[in-house]
Amino acid sequence: MDQHQPTGDRLCKMLREGFTFDGKNPYPIFLWGPTGTGKSYCAALAYAQHPTQAMWYRANRFVQDIQTCRRNKSGTVSCPYQGPDPQYFGNRYDRSETKLWGMAARSDILWVIDELTLENKTASAADIMYDLMDARQKRPTVVTCNKDIAGVAEVYDDRVASRISCGTHIHVDGDDRRAQNGVSR
């Protein structure tokens, strides 16, 4: 399988067919590259096709949810339903910090961490993202990012970058699909 700078379409095909890396654990899968090349789209394919439960979080939202749990008297945050049963779509429920971290540690849940380097450069954000990436080591995890590993280290720190660097890196290159599909006036 050619892993060198696949287009979004080729990457989706790779995800559909499954990853095999000589028996090695490929996680976390780090999809990085320019805006609009299909990284989140491909992560959504992995999310939709995962055989068990999957969680989708924008990185800054996960940080905000943990910080909200820590600030609220109840120790919880209201979260949208993310399960497979359509009858519950649109429902919200309270989730504690303990529950969020417990889900992060489960090996049977795929986590998609989208837009890792949306600016949220605080010591608290770096610590939370470090804890999340540490909990997800060798567990099914797909991370999307517009920056390479060095860029991750700049936004968070070397600890976060190190935990991502142990997995599979895929540079998703190409033209911005949104710009190509835009309407000229």
C-alpha positions as CSV (number, residue, x, y, z in Angstrom):
1,M,0.0,0.0,0.0
2,D,1.4,3.4,-1.0
3,Q,1.3,5.7,2.0
4,H,3.2,8.6,0.6
5,Q,1.1,11.7,0.2
6,P,-2.2,10.1,-0.8
7,T,-5.1,12.2,-2.1
8,G,-8.2,12.2,0.0
9,D,-9.9,9.7,-2.3
10,R,-7.0,7.2,-2.1
11,L,-6.8,7.6,1.7
12,C,-10.6,6.9,2.0
13,K,-10.0,3.7,-0.1
14,M,-7.2,2.7,2.3
15,L,-9.5,3.3,5.3
16,R,-12.3,1.3,3.7
17,E,-10.0,-1.6,3.0
18,G,-8.4,-1.5,6.5
19,F,-5.0,-0.8,7.6
20,T,-2.4,-3.5,7.7
21,F,1.2,-2.7,8.7
22,D,3.0,-6.0,9.0
23,G,1.2,-6.8,12.2
24,K,2.2,-3.6,13.9
25,N,-0.3,-1.4,15.7
26,P,-0.8,1.6,13.4
27,Y,-2.4,3.9,16.1
28,P,-2.7,6.7,16.4
29,I,-3.2,7.4,12.7
30,F,-2.2,11.0,12.2
31,L,-3.7,12.6,9.1
32,W,-2.0,15.9,8.4
33,G,-1.8,18.4,5.5
34,P,-3.3,21.5,4.0
35,T,-6.9,22.7,4.6
36,G,-9.6,21.1,2.4
37,T,-7.7,18.0,1.3
38,G,-10.1,15.5,2.9
39,K,-8.6,14.6,6.3
40,S,-11.8,15.1,8.3
41,Y,-13.8,13.4,5.5
42,C,-11.5,10.3,5.7
43,A,-11.7,10.3,9.5
44,A,-15.5,10.4,9.2
45,L,-15.3,7.3,7.0
46,A,-13.3,5.5,9.7
47,Y,-15.8,6.7,12.3
48,A,-18.8,5.5,10.3
49,Q,-17.3,2.1,9.5
50,H,-15.9,1.3,13.0
51,P,-17.5,-2.0,14.2
52,T,-18.0,-0.8,17.8
53,Q,-18.7,2.5,19.4
54,A,-16.8,5.6,18.2
55,M,-16.3,9.1,19.6
56,W,-15.7,12.2,17.6
57,Y,-14.2,15.2,19.2
58,R,-12.7,18.4,17.9
59,A,-9.6,18.8,20.0
60,N,-10.5,22.2,21.4
61,R,-14.0,21.0,22.3
62,F,-12.6,18.1,24.3
63,V,-10.4,20.5,26.2
64,Q,-13.3,22.8,26.8
65,D,-15.5,19.9,28.0
66,I,-12.9,18.8,30.5
67,Q,-12.4,22.4,31.7
68,T,-16.1,22.8,32.0
69,C,-16.4,19.7,34.1
70,R,-13.7,21.1,36.4
71,R,-15.5,24.5,36.8
72,N,-19.1,23.3,37.2
73,K,-20.4,22.6,40.6
74,S,-22.0,19.4,39.2
75,G,-18.7,18.3,37.8
76,T,-20.4,17.5,34.5
77,V,-20.8,18.8,30.9
78,S,-23.8,18.4,28.6
79,C,-22.7,16.3,25.6
80,P,-24.5,15.3,22.4
81,Y,-25.4,11.6,21.9
82,Q,-22.8,9.9,19.7
83,G,-24.0,6.3,19.6
84,P,-25.3,4.2,16.8
85,D,-29.0,4.3,17.6
86,P,-30.8,7.0,15.5
87,Q,-33.7,7.3,17.9
88,Y,-31.4,9.2,20.3
89,F,-29.8,11.6,17.8
90,G,-30.2,15.2,18.9
91,N,-30.4,14.2,22.6
92,R,-27.9,15.6,25.1
93,Y,-26.8,14.1,28.4
94,D,-24.5,15.0,31.2
95,R,-21.1,13.4,31.3
96,S,-18.6,13.7,34.1
97,E,-14.8,14.2,33.7
98,T,-14.4,10.7,35.1
99,K,-16.7,9.3,32.5
100,L,-14.9,11.1,29.7
101,W,-11.5,9.9,30.8
102,G,-12.9,6.4,31.3
103,M,-14.1,6.4,27.7
104,A,-10.7,7.7,26.5
105,A,-9.0,4.7,28.1
106,R,-11.3,2.1,26.5
107,S,-9.5,0.1,23.7
108,D,-12.7,-0.9,21.9
109,I,-13.8,2.7,21.1
110,L,-12.4,4.5,18.1
111,W,-11.7,8.1,18.9
112,V,-11.4,10.7,16.2
113,I,-9.7,13.8,17.4
114,D,-10.3,16.4,14.7
115,E,-8.5,19.7,14.1
116,L,-5.8,19.0,16.7
117,T,-4.1,22.3,16.3
118,L,-7.0,24.8,16.5
119,E,-5.4,27.4,18.6
120,N,-5.9,26.7,22.3
121,K,-2.4,27.3,23.5
122,T,-2.6,27.2,27.3
123,A,-0.8,25.1,29.9
124,S,-4.2,23.5,30.8
125,A,-5.0,22.7,27.2
126,A,-1.5,21.1,26.7
127,D,-1.9,19.0,29.9
128,I,-5.4,17.8,28.9
129,M,-4.3,16.9,25.3
130,Y,-1.2,15.2,26.8
131,D,-3.5,13.1,29.1
132,L,-5.8,12.3,26.2
133,M,-3.0,11.2,23.8
134,D,-1.4,9.2,26.6
135,A,-4.7,7.4,27.3
136,R,-5.1,6.7,23.6
137,Q,-1.7,5.1,23.1
138,K,-2.0,2.0,20.8
139,R,-5.8,2.3,20.9
140,P,-7.9,3.0,17.8
141,T,-7.4,6.7,17.3
142,V,-7.5,9.0,14.2
143,V,-6.1,12.5,14.6
144,T,-6.5,15.2,11.9
145,C,-4.4,18.3,11.8
146,N,-3.3,21.0,9.4
147,K,0.3,20.9,10.9
148,D,3.0,18.3,11.0
149,I,4.4,16.9,14.2
150,A,6.7,19.9,14.7
151,G,3.6,22.1,14.5
152,V,1.8,20.0,17.1
153,A,4.8,20.5,19.4
154,E,4.5,24.3,18.9
155,V,0.8,24.4,19.7
156,Y,0.8,22.0,22.6
157,D,4.2,20.6,23.6
158,D,6.7,17.9,22.8
159,R,4.9,15.4,25.1
160,V,1.8,15.5,22.9
161,A,3.8,15.4,19.7
162,S,5.8,12.4,20.9
163,R,2.6,10.4,21.6
164,I,1.3,11.1,18.2
165,S,4.6,10.4,16.5
166,C,4.6,6.7,17.6
167,G,1.8,5.9,15.2
168,T,1.2,6.1,11.5
169,H,1.7,9.5,9.8
170,I,-0.1,10.2,6.5
171,H,0.5,13.4,4.8
172,V,-2.8,14.1,2.9
173,D,-1.9,16.4,0.0
174,G,-3.9,18.0,-2.8
175,D,-6.0,21.0,-3.7
176,D,-8.6,22.5,-1.3
177,R,-11.8,20.7,-2.3
178,R,-13.9,23.5,-0.9
179,A,-12.1,26.1,-3.0
180,Q,-12.5,23.9,-6.1
181,N,-16.2,23.6,-5.5
182,G,-16.8,27.2,-4.7
183,V,-19.0,29.5,-6.8
184,S,-17.4,32.5,-8.5
185,R,-19.4,35.7,-8.7
